[in-house]
């Protein structure tokens, strides 16, 4: 089957690496569904993939993208035809930048016809990542001090809400004073603007004699060492990205420097200090624990329907405005979820 898609080209970077063209889909397998997409979401991993920095991405030319809202138009032989015509929020193992998307039976959930596509897309990759960390892997507890990097972004904005729902004290790290009011309205207790100085010094001063209990860190690089110092005994450092790697020049030397900045902490040090480092890659969870992925997706949608979560959409664009949408995310100027709708 042929479909229209934004295809990631060879030897190009950033938004200019994508070309809108016809794309061939593989044959539908027995446990899969074919979705006609109405909208898809952007994630920072897409930016890293476009710059050749995301090792999980398929070889170019390829179609990336993790999430869509749309209607099921075909089902595999093992699935009920009653699913045809149902509107769904769905994960995909890449392919999300296509008008038609194939995904597995465990990777979607039914949604209401009236549900806002942008709100739903905010709950998929980003919402499930936040839920997995904050509710499943190591739940936030009342009174804990929580540092959230990229707090105005898709994952960060949901983590603020989850932390406040749990009764935590939230330190929200942002890169522009323009985002301060946004994170405060979500419930942030303290706002750390790293454009005004080293965030480590700001957080350390605010903590005084206290230490952090949790850091949610999609940055890595030298922020790993800083966060580890800010953690107290019993603290947990979640690493779920490496955005610092894509903030400068790309190449082997920059990658090695990125790793050097993180250092080589010894596991015995974690034990002696009673601190934990938790790596999170939702693609691996999808591969090895698909039922966990599905459970997180269902639960994050439920929390939204109950009014306990309020997804934040920072921009909705038509597919013809893709470059503008992609650059908004890549330049760090977005708040909440960035969404692209098909014509």
N, C-alpha and C positions, 0 to 999 in steps of 0.2 A: 504494500500500500504506500502511496505517495501522500505527503503532507507538507504544508508550508511550515518553515521553521527559521529561526535566527541561528545560523550555523557559525560556530567558532572556527575561523580560518587559520591556516598555518602562517607562521612568521609575522604575526601582527599582535599588538597588545591593546588592552583597554577596550573601550567601546568600538573603536575602529576595527577590531578583530572580528566583528560579527557582520554577516551578510544574510539578508533575507532571501531565501531561495527554497526550492523544492527539496524535500528530504525523504529518503526511503525508510520505512519502518520495518522491523523484523516481523516474522509470522507470530500471530497471537498463540501463546501456549495455553494449556488446559486450565491453569489456575490464574490466568490473567484477565484483565479487562482493558478495553480500549475506550479512552475518554476523549470527547471533543471538548477542548479547553475553551473557556470564556476569558480566563485571566491566569496569569502566573506571577509568582513573587520573585524578587531579587534577594540574594544573600551575599555576604561579604566573601564567602568561598568562591562565588562566581567571579568576583574581581580578581582574586588570587589565581583562579583557573585561567582567566583571560591573559594574565601576565606570566603564565607558565610556571606558577609557584604552587600549584595544588596537585600533589602526586596522585591523588585518587581519580583525577579527571581522565576520561578516555583519550586515546590518541586523536589528534586533529587530522582532518576536519571532523567536528563532532557537534552534538547538541547537548548543552549542559542545562542545569536547572533542576530543582528538587521538588517543586510543588505546583499544583494547579487546582483551580476550581472549574468544574465543568460537568457534563452529563455523560454517563456511560452509554455508548452506542453499539458495543459488541462485547460478548463475554466468551471465555474459554469453555471447552466442553464439560468441565467439571463444575461449572457455576450455573446458578439459576438464571434463566432468561428474564425473571422478574426484575432483575437489576437494570435491565435496559431502560433508559429514560430517566433513571434516578440521578439527581444532582448530588455531587460528592466533593469533598475536600480530600485531596490525595497527595501522598508522597510519590516520587518517582526516582529511580536510580539513574539520574540524569535524564535528559529528554524533555525537561519541563518547558524549554523555550520553543516547543513545537505546538502547532495547532491541534494535533492529535497525539495522544500520549498513552503508552502502554505501562501498566503497573500491576503489582501483585494483589491478591485478594486480601492480604492482611494490611495493605498500605493505604486504605481509604476508609472514610466514614461518611454515612449519609448526612446531608445537611438540608435545612429548609429552603424552599424555593425563594423565600424573601430574604435570606441571610445575605448580608453584605459580603461581596467577594473579597474585598480588601481585609475586612476583619477576620474572615476565615483564613486567609493566606498568612496573616500574622500569627496564627495559631499553629501552623504546620511546622516547618523546619525550626523556626525560632521559638515558637511556643512550646513545642515538644522538647527542644533542648533545655529550655528553662525549667520545664516541669520535671524532666528526668533528673536534673541536678538538685532542684530545690525540694522536690517531694519524694522522689524515688531513691536516688543513689545515697543521699545523706540529707535528710529533711532539716530545714531551718527550724530552730527552736526559739521560743519566746525569750526576748532580752538579748539575743546574740547580736554582735556587731558585725555588720556585713558591708564589705566594699564591693561595689559593682562598677567595673570598667565599662566604657562605652554605654553609659547608663541611659542615654537618650535613644539608643538604637533599638532594633526589634527585640532582641533577647533581653537587653538591659531594661527596657521599659516594662517588660513583663516580670522580670526578676524583682524590680522595685515593688510591684504590687504583691507578688507572692511573699516577699519578705515582710512587708507591712501586714499582710493578712495573718502571718505567723507571729506578729508582735515583735519583730526584730528592729534594730536601730540601723538605718541605712545611710551609708556614705556613698554618694553618687558621683562618679568621676566623669567629667565632660571635657570637651576640647574647645568650647566657645561659650562665652557668657550669654549668648543668645539662647542657649539651651537650658539655662538655669531655671527659668520659670516653668518650663515643661516638666523637668524632673521633680521640682517642688510640688507641682500639682498632682503628680503621681504618688507623692508621699515621702520623698527623700527628706531625711532629717538634716543632713549636712551635704553641701555641694562642693566638690573639689574641681576647680577649673585649672587644668594643667597648662593652659596657655599663659597663666599668670605665675607660673613657678613650678618647681619639682613637686609632683603630687605626693611623693614619699614624705617630704617635709611637712606638707599641709596636713596629711592624715595623721602623722606622728604627733603634731602639735595638738590636733583636735582630740586625739586619744588620751594624751597625758600619760598617766601611769597604766592605763588600760591597754589591751591588745585586741586585735581583730579575732573574730571566731571564724569568719569565712571571707574568702576573696573569690569572686567570679572573674576570671581573667582570660579574655580572648586575644591578648596582645603578645604575651610571652616576651622573649628577648630579655633585656635587662630588668623589665618589670617583675620577672620571676623572683630574682634575688630580693628586690625591694618588698614584694608582698610577703615573701617567706619571713623576712625580718619583722614585718608588722604583725604577723600571726602570733597568738599566744598558744600555750599548751592546750591541746585538744582542737587546735585550729585546722581548717581544711582549705586547701588552695585548689580550686578547680581550673584546669587549663583546657580551653575548648576552642583555641584558635591561635594564629600566629600573625596577626595583622602588622606587627612591627616589621616583619620580613618584607612586606610589600610597600613600605613607606619610603624606601630609598631606591638606589640603583639595584638592578637585578643581576644575578650572576653567582658563580661559585664562591667568590670571595665574600660577597654580602651574606650568602647563606652560612658560610663558616663563621663569619663574625657574629651573626645572629645566634648561632649555637654557643659560641664562646661567651657571649654575654649572659647566657643562662647558667653557665658554670657546670660543674660536675658534682652536685651534692651527693654525699654517700648515704645509702639507705640507713646505716646505723645512726646517722644524725637525725633522721625522721623519728626513729624509735626513742632516742635519748631525749629529744625535745617534745615528744608526743605530738607531732605535727603530721598531717597527711597531704599528699599531692595526688589529686584525682584527675586522670586524663579522660576526656570525653570526646568521642568521635561517633556521631549518631549513625554514620554509614556502617560502622562495625556492629553497632547494636542491631541495626536492620539485618545485617548478614547472619548474626549468631543468636540474636534474641528478638525475632520479629514480633512475638507476642507482647514483649515489653514496649516496643515501638507503638504497636496498635493501642495498648492500654493507655500510654501517655497521650496519644492523639485523642482518644475518646474522652479522657478525663479533662484535658485542657478545654475541649469544646463544652463539656458539661459545666465547668466552672464559669465559662463565659455566659452560657445560657442562664445560669443561676445569678448572674450579676456580680460575681466575685472577681472577675477579671474584665478589664476593658482594653481590648486590643487598640493599639495606636497606629494609624495609617498616616505616613508622612508625605505621601504623594501617589496619585493615581494617573497613569499616563496611557495614551494610546500606543499601539505597537509602532506606529510611525514616529513616535517620540522616544523610542527606545534609548537613543544616545543620550538624551537629556536625563532620562531616568537613571541610566547606568552611571553616568558621571556624578549625579547627585549623591549616590551611594559611595562611589569610589573616592570622591573628594572629601568624605566625612561630613557632609553638610546636611544629611538626612536625619530626621527623627522618626522613630517608629518604622513601619513597614513601607517599602517601595513596591508598587504594584503596576503591572503592565497588562492592559486589556487588548484582546484581539478585536479587529474591526468587525 
